[in-house]
Amino acid sequence: MMLLIVGLVAFFTIHLIPTNRELRNGLVERFGEMGYKAAFSVASLVSFILIVFGYGKMQAYLGSKNPVLWEAPTWASHLALLLMLPAFIALVSAYVPSHIGAMLKHPMLVAVKIWALAHLLANGDVASLVLFSSFLSFAVYDRISLKRRGDAGRTAEAATAVNDAIVVGIGLSLYLLMAFYGHPYLIGVPVVG
């Protein structure tokens, strides 16, 4: 559990930096924009790897060091599977200018919130509760922080109907790939069939 917690604390501490404009600007001034982005990326990647390994290790101890607090009912797993489709569409809209992204304002945060909520519904073990509630809490905090900083989010400036179709198509493709192949292969848990 310690590795998971260290990874989460490091990841979210790093991601708090952009929420403090004065701190972020000071680091950019000291290390340059590219230096700041490189350090931010490397630190984020390392802490994310700690999260993945820590969570994976806890899943190996399911029931002993990682007690199951509740068994998710079948409907919760089905609802989680359904929620992941809009999560993938929101994720793609964070990178492709679209009306969908403009409607969501901060599509990456929407994707993280849906992903975390879906996985909280489907998993009742302590490690899952810690992991997914941490991400959900941070995404809610970050959205509030963005609003307070006056960041209105995405606009429909470069959005087109073609881009909307691309977002939905890529989101659906990623969803199907993850559901049928990625989740069982990467996570070790089949979600379909």
C-alpha positions, -999 to +999 in steps of 0.1 A: +000+000+000+029+023+007+041+023-029+006+033-041+003+060-016+038+074-023+030+074-060-004+092-055+011+118-031+039+125-056+016+126-086-009+150-071+017+172-055+033+176-089-001+184-104-008+210-077+020+232-092+000+244-122-029+254-098-006+279-082+003+304-109+029+322-089+048+289-081+045+277-117+057+310-132+086+311-107+097+276-119+093+286-155+114+317-149+141+297-132+143+266-155+127+279-187+094+267-202+110+236-218+129+228-186+098+231-165+077+210-189+105+183-191+108+181-153+070+181-149+067+153-174+094+131-160+082+136-124+046+128-135+057+097-154+078+084-125+050+090-100+025+074-124+047+043-126+048+041-088+010+043-088+007+015-114+032-008-096+017+000-062-018-007-073-008-039-091+010-051-061-020-045-039-042-064-063-020-094-058-028-092-021-066-090-027-083-102+005-053-102+028-034-069+027-060-054+004-094-063+020-126-062-001-150-038+016-179-047-007-187-069-036-199-048-065-233-059-078-235-070-114-254-038-124-225-017-110-201-034-133-224-030-163-229+007-154-191+011-151-187-004-186-213+020-200-197+050-183-164+043-199-177+051-234-183+088-226-150+088-206-131+078-237-149+103-259-142+131-234-105+120-233-102+122-271-119+156-271-092+169-248-068+166-278-090+172-309-107+206-312-145+198-312-179+210-301-178+181-276-146+195-259-161+230-259-193+218-243-173+199-216-150+229-211-123+208-194-126+174-212-096+158-196-110+164-161-144+152-172-128+120-185-109+114-152-140+120-131-161+096-152-132+070-152-127+072-115-165+071-107-170+041-130-141+022-113-153+031-078-187+015-087-171-017-099-144-022-073-148-026-036-113-033-024-093-008-003-066-002-030-092+007-056-110+029-031-078+048-024-067+050-061-100+060-077-113+083-049-079+101-050-083+108-088-119+118-085-112+141-056-083+158-074-103+162-106-131+179-087-105+201-069-088+210-101-120+219-118-129+243-089-094+257-091-097+264-128-130+282-123-115+303-095-085+312-118-109+323-145-100+295-169-132+291-190-118+261-207-122+250-243-140+271-269-156+260-301-133+282-321-116+254-342-144+229-338-160+213-368-186+186-373-159+165-389-138+168-357-168+158-336-172+127-357-134+120-353-137+124-316-166+100-313-150+075-338-116+074-320-133+074-286-155+044-296-125+026-311-104+031-280-133+020-258-137-012-277-100-019-279-096-013-241-127-034-233-119-064-254-081-063-254-064-036-234-080-041-200-075-079-198-039-075-212-027-044-194-048-046-162-053-084-160-090-081-155-114-090-183-144-066-185-163-082-214-173-119-217 
